[in-house]
C-alpha cells in the first residue's frame, strides 16, 4: 500500500512539473528536456519503491502510474470543464499578424520558436498569419490571412 501512495504523490508532482514547463516544450522535447525527464523518472522510481527491488513492487508502481494516466485521459475526454482545468484552454499567440507577447511569455514560447513553427506551416512572415493558436497538446495551429489564402490557391 505504501508504494501505491508514493506512486500517486509522485504522479501528481511530476504532472505539475510538466505543466510548469509549458505546453510548447511538451510538443517537442529538447535533448536537455529529454534527459531531465529520464533522470526524473529514475529518481522518482527510487523514491517510490525504496528498498523494495522486487518485480511486484515495480509492477505495482508502474500499474499505479498507468491507472492514473488512463484516469486522467478518461476525465479529460468525457468532461470538457475538467479538460480545461487539467490541460488549460487553447491560447491565441498571434491575431491579425500581431504577436501576443504576454501570452507567449506566459506559455514560454519565444518569437523564434513561433516563427520557426510558422515557416514549417508555410508562413514566411508574421503578417501572413491571421491566427496562431497554441493547442492543449503543445502544437501550434496557424490560419492564414485572406491575402495569403489567395496566394495559396
C-alpha positions in Angstrom: 0.0 0.0 0.0 2.9 2.3 0.7 4.1 2.0 -2.9 0.7 3.0 -4.2 0.5 6.1 -2.0 4.1 7.1 -3.0 3.3 6.5 -6.7 0.1 8.7 -6.5 2.1 11.5 -4.9 4.9 11.2 -7.4 2.4 11.1 -10.3 0.9 14.4 -9.3 4.2 16.1 -8.6 5.5 15.0 -12.0 2.3 16.2 -13.6 2.6 19.6 -12.0 6.3 19.8 -13.1 5.4 19.0 -16.7 2.6 21.6 -16.6 5.1 24.1 -15.3 7.4 23.6 -18.2 4.8 24.9 -20.6 2.8 23.3 -23.4 5.2 24.2 -26.1 8.1 22.2 -24.6 5.8 19.1 -24.3 5.1 19.3 -28.1 8.8 18.8 -28.9 11.4 18.0 -26.2 14.9 19.3 -26.5 17.8 17.0 -25.7 18.1 18.6 -22.3 14.4 18.2 -21.5 14.5 14.6 -22.5 17.5 13.9 -20.3 15.8 15.7 -17.4 12.6 13.7 -17.7 14.5 10.4 -17.9 16.5 11.3 -14.8 13.4 12.4 -13.0 11.8 9.1 -13.8 14.8 7.2 -12.4 14.9 9.3 -9.3 11.2 9.1 -8.7 11.4 5.3 -9.1 13.9 5.0 -6.3 11.8 7.2 -4.1 8.6 5.2 -4.8 9.9 1.7 -4.4 12.7 2.5 -1.9 14.3 -0.7 -0.7 11.7 -2.9 -2.5 13.5 -4.2 -5.5 11.0 -6.9 -6.2 9.2 -7.4 -9.5 5.9 -7.0 -7.7 6.9 -3.6 -6.2 8.0 -2.3 -9.6 4.8 -3.6 -11.3 2.6 -2.0 -8.6 4.3 1.4 -9.1 4.0 1.2 -12.9 0.5 0.0 -12.7 -0.5 2.8 -10.4 1.0 5.4 -12.9 -0.8 3.7 -15.8 -4.1 3.7 -14.0 -3.7 7.4 -13.1 -2.8 8.2 -16.7 -5.8 6.3 -18.0 -8.0 8.0 -15.4 -6.8 11.5 -16.4 -7.4 10.7 -20.1 -10.9 9.4 -19.3 -11.7 12.5 -17.3 -10.3 14.9 -20.0 -12.2 13.1 -22.8 -15.6 13.0 -21.0 -15.8 16.3 -19.2 -14.8 19.5 -21.1 -14.6 21.6 -18.0 -12.2 19.1 -16.4 -10.1 19.2 -19.6 -9.7 23.0 -19.4 -8.8 22.7 -15.7 -6.3 19.9 -16.2 -4.8 20.9 -19.6 -5.7 24.5 -19.9 -7.6 26.1 -22.8 -6.0 26.8 -26.2 -4.1 30.1 -26.2 -4.0 32.7 -29.0 -0.4 33.6 -29.8 -1.0 35.7 -32.9 -4.0 37.5 -34.2 -4.1 39.6 -37.4 -0.3 39.3 -37.8 0.4 40.7 -34.3 2.1 38.5 -31.7 0.6 38.5 -28.2 3.9 38.7 -26.3 2.3 38.4 -22.9 0.6 35.1 -23.8 3.9 33.9 -25.5 5.9 34.7 -22.3 3.3 33.0 -20.1 3.4 29.9 -22.3 7.2 30.1 -22.7 7.1 30.4 -26.5 9.8 32.5 -27.9 9.4 34.6 -31.1 12.0 32.4 -32.8 10.0 29.2 -31.9 6.8 30.8 -33.2 8.4 32.0 -36.5 10.1 28.6 -36.9 6.7 26.8 -36.5 5.1 29.3 -38.9 7.7 28.6 -41.5 7.2 24.9 -41.2 3.5 25.6 -41.8 4.3 27.7 -44.9 4.2 31.2 -43.5 7.1 33.4 -44.5 6.3 36.4 -42.2 4.2 37.2 -39.2 1.9 39.4 -41.2 0.7 36.4 -43.2 -0.7 34.8 -40.0 -4.3 35.7 -39.3 -4.4 33.5 -36.2 -1.9 31.2 -34.4 -3.2 29.1 -31.5 -1.2 27.1 -29.0 -3.2 23.9 -28.6 -3.6 21.8 -25.5 -1.1 19.2 -26.8 1.6 21.8 -27.3 1.3 22.1 -31.1 0.6 25.5 -32.8 -2.3 25.8 -35.3 -1.9 28.5 -38.0 -4.6 30.2 -40.0 -3.7 32.4 -43.0 -4.9 35.9 -43.8 -7.1 36.3 -46.8 -4.2 37.6 -48.9 -2.1 34.5 -48.0 -5.1 32.2 -48.8 -5.4 33.8 -52.2 -1.7 33.2 -52.9 -2.0 29.5 -51.9 -5.0 29.0 -54.4 
